[in-house]
């Protein structure tokens, strides 16, 4: 995505159309569009040809962008889970690993980045209960390994979870698993780079009527925010400004209407006790 955004900036500065750029690399206008959105692999030769077309002659800057092209094709750690990782979710794991901030609203499950192993296993069993035990554990392992973005030494992910109260009242995995999960949420809320808010029932209706979603933000200024919306057998990745702004407005309203993060631990412990 970072390389694609920089290629788009260079193309627009030079006044080159996507059609002309596609012709230069023996491709199409749609291929250039996919490249600029980071939704297709990069051939180093194509990137070099585009840089020449866009008039980039600085050898240092060319080398930097060509190195980005090589790195863009390097497999991430999650590739070894490709047998249990849906193709439509594969891009999300990479985006999550690259993000600086993720804001997540959930209506049914505890966010994956904050799930305990027992709770994660219970969630996996809901959709893959007939799978072999080793496959189920691989799915659980993948989910727990994703959580390392919260504790990495270099720029840990800033994670803001907004959770509907229904999530906490639904005893997935049984009451004891759910109680431990809620206590784990309360502990996670103490991590400096993690915020947790609970949207209580008494709030009534609210703006997030469309269901769960995540907003991912990146440190690189060239990268747009991305909204991720998961469905049963597919997902949506939205990066158009109007779409992102609409979801951001909804998230802001939720965060204002819900009790502040400072009250989350008390709310969570109370709900755990009521279970």
C-alpha positions in Angstrom: 0.0 0.0 0.0 2.8 2.4 0.8 4.6 1.7 -2.5 1.3 2.1 -4.4 0.5 5.4 -2.7 3.9 6.8 -3.6 3.6 5.6 -7.2 0.2 7.3 -7.5 1.7 10.5 -6.1 4.5 10.4 -8.6 2.2 9.7 -11.5 -0.2 12.5 -10.7 2.7 15.0 -10.2 3.9 14.1 -13.7 0.4 14.3 -15.2 0.5 10.7 -16.5 -2.9 8.9 -16.9 -3.4 5.4 -15.6 -4.0 4.3 -19.2 -0.6 5.5 -20.3 1.1 4.1 -17.3 -0.5 0.7 -17.9 0.7 0.8 -21.5 4.3 1.4 -20.4 4.3 -1.8 -18.4 2.3 -3.9 -20.9 -0.7 -3.8 -18.6 -4.0 -2.1 -18.3 -5.5 1.0 -16.5 -7.1 -1.3 -14.0 -3.7 -3.0 -13.2 -2.3 0.5 -12.4 -5.3 1.2 -10.1 -4.8 -2.1 -8.3 -1.1 -1.4 -7.9 -1.7 2.0 -6.5 -4.2 0.6 -4.0 -1.7 -2.1 -2.9 -4.0 -4.9 -4.1 -1.7 -6.7 -6.4 1.9 -8.0 -6.3 4.7 -5.9 -7.7 7.2 -6.8 -10.4 10.4 -4.9 -9.8 10.8 -4.4 -13.5 7.4 -2.8 -13.7 8.2 -0.5 -10.9 11.5 0.5 -12.5 9.7 1.3 -15.8 7.1 3.4 -14.0 9.7 5.3 -12.1 11.4 6.1 -15.4 8.1 7.2 -16.9 7.4 9.4 -13.9 10.8 11.1 -14.3 12.3 9.9 -11.1 16.0 9.9 -11.7 17.4 10.3 -8.1 19.3 7.0 -7.6 18.8 7.0 -3.8 15.0 7.5 -4.1 14.8 4.9 -6.9 16.7 2.3 -4.9 14.4 3.0 -1.9 11.2 2.4 -3.9 12.6 -0.6 -5.7 13.5 -2.1 -2.2 9.9 -1.4 -1.2 8.8 -3.4 -4.3 11.0 -6.4 -3.2 9.8 -6.2 0.4 6.2 -6.0 -0.7 6.4 -9.5 -2.2 8.0 -11.0 0.9 5.7 -13.3 2.7 4.6 -12.4 6.3 4.8 -14.7 9.3 1.1 -15.5 8.8 1.8 -17.2 5.4 2.5 -20.4 7.2 -1.1 -20.5 8.3 -2.4 -20.2 4.8 -4.1 -23.5 5.1 -6.5 -22.1 7.7 -6.4 -18.4 6.7 -9.3 -17.4 4.4 -8.1 -15.6 1.3 -10.4 -12.6 2.1 -8.9 -12.3 5.6 -5.3 -12.6 4.6 -4.9 -8.9 3.7 -6.3 -7.9 7.0 -3.6 -9.6 9.0 -1.0 -7.8 7.0 -2.8 -4.5 7.4 -3.1 -5.1 11.2 0.6 -5.8 11.5 1.4 -2.6 9.6 -1.1 -0.3 11.4 -0.2 2.2 14.1 -3.8 2.5 15.4 -6.8 0.1 15.1 -10.3 1.1 16.4 -12.6 -1.8 16.6 -16.4 -2.0 17.4 -17.8 -5.4 18.2 -21.4 -6.6 18.7 -21.0 -10.4 19.1 -17.4 -11.4 20.0 -14.6 -10.1 22.1 -12.1 -8.5 19.7 -9.6 -11.1 18.4 -6.6 -9.1 19.7 -8.0 -9.4 23.3 -9.3 -13.0 23.3 -8.0 -15.7 25.7 -7.0 -19.0 24.3 -10.1 -20.8 25.8 -12.5 -18.1 24.5 -10.8 -18.1 21.1 -11.1 -21.8 20.8 -14.8 -21.6 21.6 -15.3 -19.0 18.9 -13.4 -21.1 16.4 -15.5 -24.1 17.3 -18.7 -22.2 16.3 -17.7 -22.1 12.7 -15.3 -25.1 12.5 -16.6 -27.5 15.1 -16.3 -30.5 12.7 -12.7 -29.7 11.8 -9.8 -31.9 13.1 -8.5 -30.9 16.5 -5.1 -29.9 15.1 -6.7 -27.6 12.6 -8.8 -25.9 15.3 -5.6 -25.4 17.4 -3.8 -23.8 14.4 -6.7 -21.4 14.0 -6.4 -20.5 17.7 -2.6 -20.2 17.4 -3.0 -17.7 14.5 -5.4 -15.6 16.5 -3.1 -15.5 19.6 0.0 -14.8 17.4 -1.8 -11.7 16.0 -1.9 -10.3 19.5 1.9 -9.8 19.5 1.2 -6.4 17.8 0.1 -5.1 21.2 3.4 -6.1 22.9 6.0 -5.6 20.2 9.0 -3.6 21.4 9.0 -1.2 18.4 5.9 1.0 18.2 3.3 -1.4 19.7 -0.1 -1.1 18.1 -2.5 1.4 19.7 -5.8 -0.5 20.0 -9.1 1.0 20.9 -11.9 -1.6 21.5 -15.5 -0.5 21.7 -17.6 -3.5 22.8 -21.3 -3.8 23.0 -22.6 -5.1 26.3 -24.2 -8.1 24.5 -20.7 -9.4 23.8 -20.1 -9.7 27.5 -23.5 -11.2 28.3 -23.2 -14.0 25.8 -21.4 -16.9 27.6 -19.4 -18.3 24.6 -17.5 -21.4 25.8 -19.6 -21.5 29.0 -19.9 -19.2 32.0 -16.4 -19.9 33.4 -14.6 -19.3 30.1 -16.6 -16.1 29.7 -15.9 -14.9 33.2 -12.1 -15.4 32.7 -12.3 -13.7 29.4 -14.0 -10.6 31.0 -11.3 -10.5 33.7 -8.7 -10.7 31.0 -10.4 -7.8 29.2 -10.2 -5.8 32.5 -6.5 -6.5 32.7 -5.9 -5.6 29.0 -7.6 -2.3 29.7 -4.6 -1.4 32.0 -2.1 -1.8 29.1 -1.0 1.8 28.1 -1.6 1.2 24.4 -5.0 -0.4 24.9 -8.3 1.3 25.5 -11.6 -0.6 26.2 -15.1 0.9 26.3 -18.4 -0.9 26.8 -21.5 0.3 25.1 -24.2 -0.5 27.7 -27.7 -1.7 27.0 -29.3 1.3 28.7 -27.8 3.6 26.0 -30.6 2.2 23.7 -30.1 2.6 20.0 -26.9 4.1 18.5 -25.3 5.0 15.2 -23.5 1.7 14.7 -26.6 -0.1 13.5 -24.7 -1.7 10.6 -22.7 -4.1 12.9 -19.0 -4.7 13.7 -16.2 -2.9 11.9 -12.6 -1.8 12.3 -10.8 1.4 11.3 -7.0 1.0 10.6 -4.6 3.9 10.6 -1.0 3.9 9.5 2.0 6.0 10.5 2.9 6.7 6.9 1.2 9.9 5.8 0.8 8.6 2.2 -1.5 5.8 3.4 -5.2 6.3 3.7 -7.2 4.9 6.6 -8.9 1.6 5.8 -12.2 0.4 7.1 -12.6 -3.4 7.5 -16.1 -5.0 7.6 -16.3 -8.8 7.9 -19.1 -10.9 6.5 -19.8 -14.6 6.8 -17.8 -15.7 3.7 -16.1 -12.5 2.6 -15.0 -9.0 3.8 -15.0 -5.4 2.6 -11.9 -3.1 2.6 -13.0 0.5 2.2 -10.5 3.3 1.7 -12.5 5.9 -0.1 -12.6 9.1 1.9 -16.3 9.4 2.1 -16.7 5.8 3.4 -13.9 6.2 5.9 -15.3 9.5 7.2 -18.7 8.0 7.7 -17.4 5.1 9.8 -15.1 7.5 11.7 -18.1 9.7 12.6 -20.0 6.6 13.9 -17.0 5.5 16.0 -16.6 9.0 17.5 -20.3 9.0 18.5 -20.0 5.6 20.1 -16.9 6.7 22.1 -18.7 9.8 23.3 -21.9 8.1 24.3 -20.3 5.1 26.0 -18.8 5.4 29.5 -15.2 6.6 29.4 -12.3 4.0 29.3 -11.5 4.9 33.0 -14.7 3.2 34.0 -14.2 0.0 31.9 -12.6 -2.1 34.6 -15.5 -1.5 37.1 -18.1 -2.3 34.4 -16.3 -5.4 33.4 -15.8 -6.7 36.9 -19.5 -6.0 37.7 -20.7 -8.0 34.6 -18.3 -10.9 35.5 -19.7 -11.0 39.0 -23.3 -11.0 37.6 -22.4 -14.0 35.4 
